Amino acid sequence: MLHWSLKHFDELTPHELYAILRLRSEVFVVEQNCVFLEMDNKDQPCHHLMGWQQEELVAYTRLVPPGVSYDGFSSIGRVVTAASVRSSGAGKLLMEKSIQELEKSYNQNPIRIGAQLYLERFYTYFGFVRTSDVYDEDGIDHIEMTRP
């Protein structure tokens, strides 16, 4: 069972920020073997959705206001789950909650994301459709997707 918290960057405790950066680094840098500057100066204007299992952060997204990543679109970024909860439905729960909270926080529709290509089918489940050709981002194939 996950318990959720949503905070703006300025409200995060040092413990929460450390847990976020650790989970993102574990998956995006180490697990995916991708050397890139993970902290991209987009965290500060965002809300951060955290899914906790006891004291461990196991699911996370950042909810990006319109204009930060895409002109005229809000976005969901840094979608990540810990290996320990994959295949448990935590990723679907995370996306459902992210969409709900994003729409509540920014009252913005549609939503645009930059998705890793292999996750296209996953995001399609939530109503996202491909809106770009495949592009390389840090050595990984990506596509833009929009949820109308």
N, C-alpha and C positions, 0 to 999 in steps of 0.2 A: 504494500500500500504506500503510495506516494503522498506526501503533503506538499502543497504548492505555496510559493510566495512570489510576489511581484513587487519589484522596487525600482525606482528611478536610480540612476547611477549614483547620485549624490546621497542616497539613503543606504547604500550598501555598506555593511560592516567590513572591516578588514578581513575577517574570517570568510565572509561570503565572496568577496572579490577574489581572495586567494583560491577558494574552491572553484570558482568559475574559470579563472585563468588556468588552473591545474587541469580541470576536465577538458577544456578546449585544447590545451597543449598535448595532453595524453592522446587524444584522438586525432586532431588535425595535423600535429607535427610528428609525433612519435609513431602512432599506429599507421597513419597514412604515409609515413616516410616523406614528408613534404616540408622542406626548409623554406619558410616564409616568415615575414614579420606579422605574427598573429594579432598583435595589438595595433590596430589601424586608425586610432583616433576617432572611431565612430561610436565607441561605447558611451561616451559622456552624455550625448543628448538622448540616449535610449532608456527604455524600461527593460528590465531583465527578469525573465520568468525562470524560476528555479524549482525543480522537482527533487525533493529530498526523500531519502529512504533512511530512517533514523537520522544519523548525523552526517550522512554522506550525500553529496550532490550527485545525482545520477541522470538528471535530464535538465536541459537548459536551452533557451533561445533568447536572443535579444530582439526586442520589438522596436523597429526603426521608424522614426517619424517621417512624414512626407518630406522629400527634398534632400534628405541626407544621403541615401544611396541612389534614389531614382527621382527625377523631377516629377512631381504630381502623384507619386505613389508612396504609400507606406510599404514597409518590408519586414520580413522575418528573416533573421540571419543567425549564423553560428548555431544552427540546429544540431544538437549533439546529445547522445545518450551514452552512458557508461556501458562497457561490454557486459557487465553483470546483469543488466536489465534488457538487453536486446532480445528480440523474439518473445517478449512478454506482453507486448501491446503498449509499452511505455512510450514508444515513438509516436504512435497514433494519438495517444492521449495528449502528449506534448504538443502536437500540431493542432489538435482540436482546441485545446486551451489557449494556445498562442493566437490562433485566429480570433477566438472570442475576445481575448484581452486586447488584442491590437485594435479590433473594431470598437471596443468600449473606450480605450485610451485615446485614440486619435479620430474616432468617428470617420474613418477613411475606407473607402472602397473604390476601386480595386486595389489588390495587393500584388506587388511584383517581387520575385525572388530570383537569386542566382543559384541554381541547383546543380549539384554534381549530376552528370548525365545518367549515371547508373541508377539514380533515385527518381528518374522521371515518372515511372509508374506509381511510386509511392505518393508523390505530390499530386498526380492526376486524381487519386482517390479523394483528395480534398477540394477538387474543383479547379485546380491549376491547369493551364494549357500552355504548351510551348509557344514562345513568342520570339525566338531567335534561332539562328543557326548555332551549331556547336562552336564553342570557343575555348581556348586554353587559358586556365587561370592557375598559375603556380604548378604547371605540369599535370593538371587534372582537367579532363574534359568537363565543361559546364554548359548549361543552357539557361536562358532567362525564361521564366514562366510567370504568367499572370493569372490571378483569380479574379474574374470579372465581378 
